[in-house]
Amino acid sequence: MKTLFYILLVILVLVSLPLTAQEKKTESDEQQNSPPQPLNDETSMWMIGEWSGTSESNMGNGDEWQSIKFGLDNQYVIMDYTSTYTSLNEESVNNMAKQMNMPKDAVEGMMKSNPYKGHGLMTLDPKTGEWLGYWFDSWRGFYQGRGKLEGKKITMQWEGPMGKSTRTIEIGDDGEMIQNFKEQDSMGNVMEGKSTMTKKKK
């Protein structure tokens, strides 16, 4: 009788093992086939809104505008950006005129009359927690970036056909958005700049 009991116990264990493994596999499959949790971190929430401000760089000064919202079921932060030069650095304009083989006045007119426009997406890598970014602009540029948040600052390395850049997005003491960049184009020219924007109150 005792032997029969142990035999039945062993059979029960052997039968239940595949069922347990199947349950775990089903749970794993469900996780893989489900989207990550929507972005609800403090930094993403802070970004959302309409922003405006000014910028300065070795190319010149400008007015900045940016609209940021959630998209694709809050899996991405979507950005629409416009920058218009209000003044230009004469040396930078001369260098650009030489590179483009255009008269200086033509380059200056082009820069002031054609605002730079960009459209981008940012999100958090669900595996590493790093920030990922994709950027497209009115100069037909397309870039991909990756970086991380340290304190109140996101630092990302970007790369595309026009060159490489390091860009930061930082929460200022009064809640303003401070962005710094340093980039190098395919010809080795380095450009640096900073913008400060405040969020429009609802």
VOBA-1610 file (N, C-alpha, C; in pm, whole numbers, padded with zeros to 5 digits, always signed):
BEGIN
Met+00083-00121+00000Met+00000+00000+00000Met+00086+00126+00000Lys+00189+00125+00084Lys+00279+00239+00093Lys+00354+00258-00038Thr+00393+00147-00100Thr+00464+00153-00228Thr+00374+00211-00337Leu+00248+00168-00336Leu+00150+00218-00434Leu+00131+00369-00420Phe+00129+00417-00294Phe+00113+00561-00269Phe+00228+00640-00331Tyr+00352+00594-00312Tyr+00468+00664-00367Tyr+00467+00662-00520Ile+00421+00549-00577Ile+00415+00540-00723Ile+00315+00642-00777Leu+00199+00652-00712Leu+00098+00748-00755Leu+00148+00892-00740Leu+00223+00918-00632Leu+00278+01052-00608Leu+00376+01091-00718Val+00462+00995-00755Val+00560+01021-00862Val+00489+01049-00994Ile+00385+00970-01023Ile+00310+00991-01148Ile+00245+01128-01149Leu+00189+01170-01035Leu+00124+01301-01024Leu+00223+01415-01050Val+00344+01401-00992Val+00448+01503-01011Val+00489+01510-01157Leu+00509+01395-01221Leu+00552+01392-01360Leu+00447+01452-01453Val+00321+01430-01420Val+00213+01485-01503Val+00202+01637-01486Ser+00225+01684-01365Ser+00207+01827-01337Ser+00322+01912-01390Leu+00442+01856-01406Leu+00557+01934-01452Leu+00534+01998-01589Pro+00489+01925-01691Pro+00466+01988-01821Pro+00360+02098-01814Leu+00257+02077-01730Leu+00153+02178-01717Leu+00207+02307-01658Thr+00294+02293-01555Thr+00355+02411-01493Thr+00443+02486-01593Ala+00523+02410-01669Ala+00610+02470-01768Ala+00529+02541-01876Gln+00414+02482-01912Gln+00329+02542-02015Gln+00269+02673-01964Glu+00230+02675-01835Glu+00175+02797-01776Glu+00279+02909-01778Lys+00404+02876-01740Lys+00510+02976-01740Lys+00537+03026-01880Lys+00536+02934-01977Lys+00560+02972-02115Lys+00450+03064-02166Thr+00325+03034-02127Thr+00213+03117-02168Thr+00227+03258-02112Glu+00267+03270-01985Glu+00288+03401-01924Glu+00399+03478-01996Ser+00508+03407-02032Ser+00619+03470-02101Ser+00576+03518-02240Asp+00497+03435-02310Asp+00449+03472-02443Asp+00361+03595-02437Glu+00276+03601-02332Glu+00187+03716-02318Glu+00266+03844-02297Gln+00375+03837-02219Gln+00459+03954-02195Gln+00527+03999-02323Gln+00575+03901-02403Gln+00643+03936-02527Gln+00547+03994-02631Asn+00421+03951-02628Asn+00324+03996-02726Asn+00245+04118-02680Ser+00282+04174-02565Ser+00215+04293-02513Ser+00309+04414-02525Pro+00254+04532-02550Pro+00339+04652-02557Pro+00392+04690-02419Pro+00503+04763-02412Pro+00553+04811-02283Pro+00451+04904-02218Gln+00468+04927-02090Gln+00382+05022-02021Gln+00400+05161-02084Pro+00292+05241-02095Pro+00304+05376-02152Pro+00403+05461-02073Leu+00462+05559-02141Leu+00554+05651-02074Leu+00479+05731-01968Asn+00524+05721-01846Asn+00463+05800-01738Asn+00568+05850-01640Asp+00695+05854-01687Asp+00804+05903-01602Asp+00796+06054-01589Glu+00862+06105-01488Glu+00856+06248-01458Glu+00908+06335-01571Thr+01017+06291-01637Thr+01077+06371-01744Thr+00985+06380-01865Ser+00926+06269-01905Ser+00833+06271-02019Ser+00713+06361-01990Met+00659+06350-01871Met+00543+06432-01835Met+00578+06580-01838Trp+00700+06615-01793Trp+00744+06755-01793Trp+00757+06810-01934Met+00800+06726-02029Met+00820+06773-02166Met+00691+06816-02234Ile+00581+06752-02201Ile+00457+06772-02275Ile+00409+06916-02264Gly+00382+06978-02382Gly+00331+07114-02384Gly+00387+07193-02501Glu+00357+07322-02502Glu+00406+07413-02606Glu+00513+07503-02546Trp+00629+07510-02613Trp+00744+07582-02561Trp+00788+07690-02660Ser+00843+07800-02607Ser+00901+07903-02693Ser+01016+07970-02620Gly+01109+08026-02697Gly+01225+08091-02636Gly+01324+08137-02741Thr+01449+08146-02702Thr+01553+08196-02791Thr+01674+08102-02790Ser+01758+08118-02892Ser+01879+08037-02901Ser+01996+08125-02943Glu+02117+08077-02911Glu+02239+08144-02959Glu+02340+08036-02995Ser+02410+08058-03106Ser+02510+07963-03153Ser+02616+08039-03231Asn+02719+07966-03274Asn+02821+08033-03354Asn+02772+08066-03495Met+02650+08023-03529Met+02589+08062-03655Met+02508+08192-03640Gly+02455+08215-03518Gly+02376+08335-03494Gly+02274+08313-03383Asn+02179+08406-03372Asn+02074+08398-03272Asn+01940+08372-03339Gly+01848+08313-03263Gly+01720+08280-03324Gly+01606+08271-03225Asp+01485+08265-03279Asp+01364+08241-03201Asp+01326+08094-03215Glu+01289+08033-03102Glu+01260+07890-03099Glu+01114+07864-03062Trp+01057+07761-03121Trp+00921+07716-03086Trp+00918+07564-03093Gln+00845+07504-03001Gln+00840+07358-02998Gln+00709+07312-02935Ser+00648+07214-02998Ser+00528+07151-02945Ser+00560+07004-02918Ile+00530+06958-02797Ile+00562+06819-02759Ile+00435+06754-02706Lys+00409+06633-02754Lys+00290+06560-02710Lys+00319+06410-02710Phe+00234+06334-02645Phe+00244+06189-02648Phe+00183+06137-02778Gly+00234+06022-02825Gly+00178+05960-02944Gly+00189+05809-02938Leu+00114+05743-03026Leu+00115+05597-03035Leu+00090+05533-02899Asp-00026+05568-02842Asp-00067+05514-02712Asp+00035+05546-02603Asn+00090+05666-02608Asn+00185+05715-02507Asn+00314+05634-02501Gln+00349+05570-02614Gln+00476+05497-02619Gln+00591+05590-02662Tyr+00558+05705-02721Tyr+00659+05799-02767Tyr+00623+05942-02727Val+00727+06024-02711Val+00711+06168-02702Val+00739+06222-02842Ile+00644+06295-02899Ile+00655+06344-03037Ile+00678+06495-03036Met+00779+06539-03109Met+00820+06680-03108Met+00808+06742-03246Asp+00754+06864-03250Asp+00755+06946-03371Asp+00825+07076-03335Tyr+00926+07112-03414Tyr+01018+07219-03374Tyr+01041+07315-03491Thr+01049+07444-03460Thr+01081+07546-03559Thr+01180+07645-03500Ser+01282+07680-03579Ser+01382+07779-03537Ser+01402+07879-03650Thr+01393+08009-03617Thr+01410+08114-03716Thr+01522+08207-03673Tyr+01620+08229-03760Tyr+01731+08317-03727Tyr+01685+08463-03722Thr+01726+08532-03617Thr+01701+08675-03604Thr+01827+08756-03634Ser+01943+08693-03620Ser+02071+08756-03657Ser+02169+08645-03692Leu+02265+08676-03778Leu+02361+08577-03825Leu+02504+08624-03800Asn+02590+08528-03770Asn+02731+08557-03752Asn+02797+08570-03890Glu+02860+08685-03913Glu+02913+08715-04047Glu+03018+08613-04091Glu+03106+08573-03999Glu+03211+08477-04035Glu+03150+08343-04074Ser+03050+08299-04000Ser+02985+08171-04031Ser+02914+08177-04165Val+02851+08291-04194Val+02783+08308-04323Val+02884+08303-04438Asn+02998+08368-04420Asn+03103+08366-04523Asn+03153+08224-04548Asn+03175+08149-04442Asn+03221+08012-04457Asn+03118+07926-04530Met+02990+07945-04493Met+02885+07867-04559Met+02874+07906-04706Ala+02891+08034-04737Ala+02884+08079-04877Ala+02993+08014-04961Lys+03112+08001-04903Lys+03222+07937-04974Lys+03193+07789-04997Gln+03143+07721-04892Gln+03113+07577-04903Gln+03004+07551-05006Met+02904+07639-05011Met+02790+07618-05100Met+02810+07685-05235Asn+02923+07758-05250Asn+02952+07830-05374Asn+02837+07924-05411Met+02796+08003-05311Met+02686+08097-05329Met+02728+08235-05279Pro+02668+08342-05330Pro+02696+08476-05278Pro+02654+08485-05130Lys+02727+08567-05056Lys+02699+08583-04914Lys+02555+08630-04889Asp+02508+08728-04968Asp+02372+08781-04951Asp+02267+08673-04974Ala+02294+08586-05068Ala+02199+08479-05098Ala+02189+08381-04981Val+02306+08349-04923Val+02306+08258-04808Val+02234+08321-04689Glu+02263+08448-04664Glu+02200+08519-04553Glu+02048+08525-04572Gly+02004+08553-04693Gly+01861+08558-04721Gly+01795+08422-04704Met+01865+08318-04749Met+01812+08182-04736Met+01797+08142-04590Met+01896+08173-04508Met+01893+08135-04368Met+01782+08207-04291Lys+01759+08334-04325Lys+01659+08411-04251Lys+01517+08386-04300Ser+01503+08356-04428Ser+01368+08341-04485Ser+01316+08198-04480Asn+01403+08103-04450Asn+01362+07963-04444Asn+01387+07907-04304Pro+01286+07911-04218Pro+01303+07857-04082Pro+01341+07710-04087Tyr+01426+07671-03992Tyr+01461+07530-03978Tyr+01344+07461-03908Lys+01300+07347-03963Lys+01190+07272-03904Lys+01234+07128-03879Gly+01192+07074-03766Gly+01227+06937-03732Gly+01110+06862-03671His+01114+06732-03688His+01010+06644-03632His+01080+06524-03570Gly+01055+06500-03444Gly+01128+06392-03377Gly+01042+06309-03283Leu+01094+06193-03248Leu+01031+06104-03152Leu+01135+06061-03050Met+01096+06053-02926Met+01182+06002-02821Met+01104+05903-02735Thr+01175+05806-02682Thr+01113+05707-02594Thr+01219+05644-02507Leu+01176+05559-02415Leu+01268+05487-02329Leu+01281+05344-02376Asp+01404+05297-02389Asp+01429+05157-02426Asp+01375+05069-02314Pro+01276+04983-02341Pro+01218+04902-02234Pro+01315+04801-02172Lys+01425+04772-02244Lys+01523+04675-02191Lys+01632+04743-02108Thr+01680+04859-02153Thr+01795+04922-02085Thr+01757+05047-02006Gly+01640+05106-02035Gly+01602+05229-01968Gly+01666+05353-02029Glu+01745+05336-02135Glu+01809+05449-02202Glu+01706+05524-02287Trp+01738+05651-02313Trp+01655+05729-02404Trp+01695+05699-02548Leu+01596+05682-02634Leu+01617+05662-02777Leu+01551+05777-02851Gly+01612+05822-02961Gly+01555+05932-03035Gly+01568+05915-03185Tyr+01473+05971-03258Tyr+01473+05971-03404Tyr+01435+06112-03449Trp+01509+06169-03545Trp+01488+06307-03583Trp+01492+06323-03735Phe+01397+06399-03788Phe+01388+06428-03931Phe+01371+06579-03945Asp+01436+06639-04047Asp+01426+06784-04057Asp+01406+06833-04200Ser+01387+06966-04212Ser+01356+07028-04341Ser+01478+07041-04432Trp+01594+06995-04384Trp+01712+06987-04469Trp+01731+06843-04519Arg+01626+06765-04506Arg+01623+06624-04541Arg+01723+06542-04459Gly+01747+06588-04340Gly+01834+06513-04249Gly+01755+06411-04170Phe+01817+06301-04138Phe+01754+06203-04048Phe+01862+06146-03957Tyr+01829+06142-03830Tyr+01928+06108-03727Tyr+01870+06012-03625Gln+01960+05939-03563Gln+01920+05848-03455Gln+02010+05875-03334Gly+01949+05880-03217Gly+02024+05911-03096Gly+01997+05814-02983Arg+02091+05809-02891Arg+02078+05724-02773Arg+02153+05791-02658Gly+02096+05783-02537Gly+02162+05843-02422Gly+02090+05809-02293Lys+02122+05882-02189Lys+02063+05851-02059Lys+02037+05976-01977Leu+01953+05958-01878Leu+01917+06066-01786Leu+02004+06059-01663Glu+02066+06171-01628Glu+02143+06182-01504Glu+02095+06307-01432Gly+02031+06287-01318Gly+01974+06399-01247Gly+01859+06458-01327Lys+01872+06584-01368Lys+01768+06651-01446Lys+01810+06673-01590Lys+01912+06602-01635Lys+01966+06624-01770Lys+01972+06493-01850Ile+01919+06499-01972Ile+01932+06389-02067Ile+02047+06424-02161Thr+02145+06334-02172Thr+02257+06353-02265Thr+02251+06243-02370Met+02246+06283-02497Met+02232+06186-02605Met+02336+06209-02714Gln+02381+06100-02773Gln+02472+06104-02887Gln+02389+06076-03012Trp+02398+06168-03108Trp+02320+06156-03231Trp+02413+06136-03351Glu+02361+06064-03451Glu+02441+06039-03571Glu+02349+06028-03693Gly+02394+06088-03803Gly+02320+06081-03928Gly+02410+06116-04044Pro+02356+06121-04166Pro+02437+06148-04285Pro+02511+06282-04280Met+02456+06380-04206Met+02519+06512-04201Met+02627+06522-04094Gly+02642+06420-04010Gly+02746+06423-03908Gly+02699+06372-03773Lys+02778+06401-03670Lys+02751+06355-03535Lys+02732+06474-03442Ser+02658+06452-03333Ser+02638+06560-03236Ser+02611+06504-03098Thr+02640+06587-02998Thr+02603+06559-02860Thr+02501+06664-02819Arg+02386+06620-02770Arg+02280+06713-02734Arg+02227+06680-02594Thr+02194+06785-02522Thr+02140+06767-02388Thr+02006+06839-02376Ile+01920+06783-02295Ile+01793+06847-02257Ile+01791+06849-02105Glu+01778+06968-02048Glu+01789+06982-01904Glu+01671+07062-01847Ile+01625+07018-01731Ile+01520+07091-01660Ile+01586+07201-01577Gly+01554+07327-01608Gly+01611+07439-01535Gly+01550+07454-01396Asp+01609+07544-01318Asp+01564+07565-01180Asp+01420+07613-01173Asp+01376+07686-01277Asp+01239+07738-01280Asp+01150+07659-01375Gly+01193+07537-01409Gly+01113+07452-01497Gly+01133+07476-01644Glu+01224+07568-01681Glu+01249+07595-01822Glu+01325+07477-01886Met+01319+07473-02019Met+01391+07369-02094Met+01519+07429-02149Ile+01632+07374-02108Ile+01763+07422-02153Ile+01825+07314-02241Gln+01856+07349-02364Gln+01915+07253-02457Gln+02051+07305-02505Asn+02150+07217-02501Asn+02283+07248-02551Asn+02320+07147-02659Phe+02396+07192-02757Phe+02441+07098-02859Phe+02580+07133-02907Lys+02650+07031-02951Lys+02779+07045-03016Lys+02783+06941-03126Glu+02798+06987-03250Glu+02795+06894-03362Glu+02909+06919-03459Gln+02942+06814-03531Gln+03047+06822-03632Gln+02991+06764-03762Asp+02996+06845-03869Asp+02941+06797-03995Asp+03041+06709-04068Ser+03000+06661-04185Ser+03084+06568-04261Ser+03214+06631-04310Met+03222+06766-04309Met+03343+06835-04354Met+03432+06875-04237Gly+03390+06838-04114Gly+03472+06866-03996Gly+03442+06997-03927Asn+03342+07072-03978Asn+03306+07199-03915Asn+03230+07173-03784Val+03266+07248-03680Val+03204+07230-03549Val+03109+07347-03522Met+02990+07313-03473Met+02892+07414-03438Met+02841+07386-03297Glu+02832+07491-03217Glu+02783+07479-03080Glu+02673+07580-03056Gly+02581+07546-02967Gly+02474+07639-02938Gly+02395+07601-02815Lys+02308+07694-02775Lys+02224+07674-02656Lys+02091+07743-02679Ser+01984+07678-02632Ser+01853+07740-02636Ser+01786+07728-02500Thr+01705+07824-02468Thr+01628+07823-02343Thr+01483+07854-02377Met+01393+07766-02336Met+01253+07782-02367Met+01168+07765-02242Thr+01057+07836-02239Thr+00962+07823-02129Thr+00832+07767-02183Lys+00762+07696-02097Lys+00636+07632-02139Lys+00520+07730-02132Lys+00438+07726-02235Lys+00319+07810-02237Lys+00221+07764-02131Lys+00172+07858-02052Lys+00076+07823-01947Lys-00061+07800-02007Lys-00129+07699-01953Lys-00262+07665-02003Lys-00365+07768-01956
//
